[in-house]
Amino acid sequence: MEYIVIKYKDLLLQENEKHNLVSRRVNKEDLDQHIKDSLAILDFVSLAGNGVDIGSGAGFPGLILAMHRRETFFTLIESDLKKSSFLQRVKEECRIINVEVLRDRAENVGRNLDFREKFDFCTSRAVASMNVMIEYALPLLKKGGKAYMWKGPSFEEEIRDAENALKILGGRVDNIYSYSLSEEKKRYIVVIEKTGKTPEKYPRRTGMPSKRPL
């Protein structure tokens, strides 16, 4: 396991010199913090079953979680060509068999019957505000499935702003996990449970959830 993580970090730093996958100034210590943040959820839940990660970027948290939960299958959604190509490269070079990489928008995947309401859980980190993420995530989840959203100190305001989206799309705040990356950096994972069937017209067409949040 440690070997795979080390190889992943080397590949990311190498690729980041050519393409801006993460901040240009990132170093191995920074990556260790991103990895620690991604894995924090495993202190609270096991993440069993079939999961989807929205906006996987350079692999946080979905690819990192897949490395540490080899019995769980992860579908990584990333619309950016360079980032999705990097995810595919890591999958192949590190031989991570419990991962599928989709280069697509979450809105498109959520309307695709091959994926709609097929997942036990969803993860997302630093992608969009909660009211937008709910429209991306809930159509993909089975009833009773959970969406795990990594948030900073403003999470309470985001929850208030998401009340309407939760009502329309069929979800509720189930839990909030808090932890610290350092003495100064408090982090939160907001857990949204899907409580009912999401109306068929959601998610709306590409770009609409972020332009006009529910």
C-alpha positions in Angstrom: 0.0 0.0 0.0 2.7 2.5 1.0 4.5 1.7 -2.3 1.4 2.6 -4.3 1.0 5.9 -2.5 4.6 6.9 -3.0 4.4 6.1 -6.7 1.2 8.1 -6.9 2.9 11.1 -5.3 5.8 10.8 -7.7 3.6 10.6 -10.7 1.5 13.6 -9.6 4.5 15.8 -8.9 6.0 14.8 -12.3 2.8 15.5 -14.2 2.1 18.7 -12.3 5.3 20.2 -13.8 3.7 19.9 -17.3 0.0 20.4 -16.4 -1.5 22.3 -13.6 -3.3 19.5 -11.8 -2.8 21.0 -8.4 -1.1 24.2 -7.3 2.3 24.7 -9.0 3.9 25.2 -5.6 2.7 21.9 -4.1 5.4 19.6 -2.6 5.3 16.1 -1.0 4.4 17.5 2.4 1.4 19.3 0.9 0.4 16.1 -0.8 0.6 14.3 2.5 -1.9 16.8 3.9 -4.3 16.3 1.0 -4.0 12.5 1.5 -4.6 12.8 5.2 -7.6 14.9 4.6 -9.0 12.4 2.0 -8.5 9.5 4.4 -10.1 11.2 7.4 -13.5 9.8 6.5 -12.3 6.3 7.3 -12.1 7.2 11.0 -15.9 7.4 10.9 -17.3 5.0 8.2 -16.0 2.0 6.2 -17.2 3.1 2.8 -18.4 -0.4 1.7 -20.2 -1.1 -1.6 -20.2 0.9 -4.8 -19.1 4.5 -4.6 -18.9 7.5 -6.9 -16.5 10.5 -6.5 -17.5 13.7 -8.2 -14.9 16.1 -9.4 -12.0 13.8 -8.7 -9.3 16.2 -9.9 -5.9 14.8 -9.2 -7.4 12.0 -7.1 -8.6 13.6 -3.9 -10.5 12.0 -2.2 -11.7 9.2 -4.6 -8.5 7.7 -5.9 -6.8 7.9 -2.5 -9.8 6.1 -0.9 -9.7 3.5 -3.6 -6.1 2.7 -2.8 -7.0 2.1 0.8 -10.4 0.3 0.3 -9.5 -2.2 -2.4 -12.8 -4.2 -1.7 -14.9 -1.1 -2.6 -15.4 -0.1 -6.2 -15.0 3.6 -7.0 -16.3 5.5 -10.1 -14.3 8.7 -10.6 -16.1 11.5 -12.4 -13.8 14.2 -13.8 -14.6 16.3 -16.9 -11.2 17.9 -17.4 -9.2 16.0 -20.0 -5.7 16.4 -18.4 -7.0 15.4 -15.0 -9.0 12.4 -16.1 -6.0 11.3 -18.2 -3.8 11.5 -15.2 -6.3 9.4 -13.1 -6.4 6.8 -15.9 -2.6 6.7 -16.0 -2.3 6.2 -12.2 -5.0 3.5 -12.4 -3.0 1.6 -15.0 0.6 2.2 -13.7 -0.4 1.4 -10.1 -2.7 -1.4 -11.1 -5.7 -0.2 -9.2 -8.4 -2.5 -10.4 -11.3 -1.2 -8.2 -11.6 2.1 -10.2 -13.3 3.4 -13.3 -12.6 6.8 -14.6 -15.4 8.7 -16.4 -14.4 11.9 -18.3 -17.8 13.6 -18.2 -19.9 16.1 -16.3 -21.8 15.0 -13.2 -25.0 16.3 -14.8 -24.6 14.0 -17.7 -23.7 11.0 -15.6 -26.7 11.7 -13.3 -29.1 11.4 -16.3 -27.5 8.2 -17.6 -29.6 5.2 -16.6 -26.4 3.1 -16.4 -25.4 5.2 -13.4 -28.5 6.8 -12.0 -29.5 5.6 -8.5 -26.7 2.9 -8.7 -24.4 4.0 -6.0 -24.2 3.3 -2.2 -22.3 6.5 -1.5 -20.8 9.6 -3.1 -17.7 11.6 -2.1 -16.7 15.1 -3.1 -14.0 17.5 -1.9 -13.5 21.1 -2.9 -15.9 20.9 -5.9 -18.9 23.2 -5.4 -21.2 24.6 -2.7 -23.5 22.2 -1.0 -26.7 23.2 -2.8 -25.0 22.5 -6.1 -23.3 19.3 -5.0 -26.6 17.9 -3.8 -28.0 18.2 -7.3 -25.0 16.4 -8.7 -24.9 13.6 -6.0 -28.5 12.6 -5.1 -29.6 11.4 -8.6 -26.6 9.0 -8.5 -27.5 7.5 -5.1 -29.7 4.7 -4.2 -32.4 5.5 -1.6 -30.7 5.4 1.7 -27.3 6.1 0.1 -25.0 8.7 1.6 -23.2 11.7 0.1 -20.0 12.8 2.0 -19.0 16.4 1.4 -15.7 17.7 2.7 -16.2 21.3 4.0 -14.5 24.1 5.9 -15.7 26.3 8.8 -18.6 27.8 6.7 -20.4 24.4 6.5 -23.3 25.6 8.7 -24.1 28.4 6.2 -23.9 26.0 3.3 -26.4 23.7 5.1 -28.8 26.6 5.5 -28.4 27.5 1.8 -29.1 23.9 0.8 -32.4 23.4 2.6 -34.4 24.0 -0.5 -32.3 21.6 -2.6 -32.7 18.9 0.0 -36.4 19.3 0.0 -36.8 19.2 -3.8 -34.3 16.4 -4.4 -35.1 14.1 -1.5 -32.4 14.3 1.1 -31.5 15.3 4.7 -28.5 16.1 6.7 -27.6 12.8 8.5 -24.4 13.6 10.4 -21.5 16.0 10.6 -18.0 14.6 11.2 -15.4 17.0 12.5 -11.6 16.5 12.7 -8.4 18.5 12.6 -5.5 18.5 10.1 -3.6 20.7 12.5 -4.3 22.9 15.5 -5.3 25.7 13.2 -7.1 23.8 10.5 -10.5 22.3 11.5 -12.3 20.3 8.8 -15.8 18.8 8.5 -17.5 16.2 6.5 -21.2 16.8 6.0 -23.2 13.6 5.5 -26.4 13.8 3.3 -28.7 10.8 3.2 -31.0 10.2 0.2 -34.4 9.8 1.7 -36.6 9.6 -1.4 -36.6 9.3 -5.2 -35.1 12.3 -6.9 -37.5 13.8 -9.6 -36.5 12.7 -13.1 -35.9 16.3 -14.3 -32.8 16.5 -12.0 -30.0 17.0 -12.5 -30.7 19.9 -14.9 -28.7 20.4 -18.0 -24.9 21.0 -17.9 -24.1 24.2 -16.0 -27.5 24.9 -14.6 -27.0 23.6 -11.1 -24.1 26.0 -10.6 -25.6 29.0 -12.4 -29.0 28.7 -10.7 -28.7 26.7 -7.5 -32.0 25.3 -6.1 
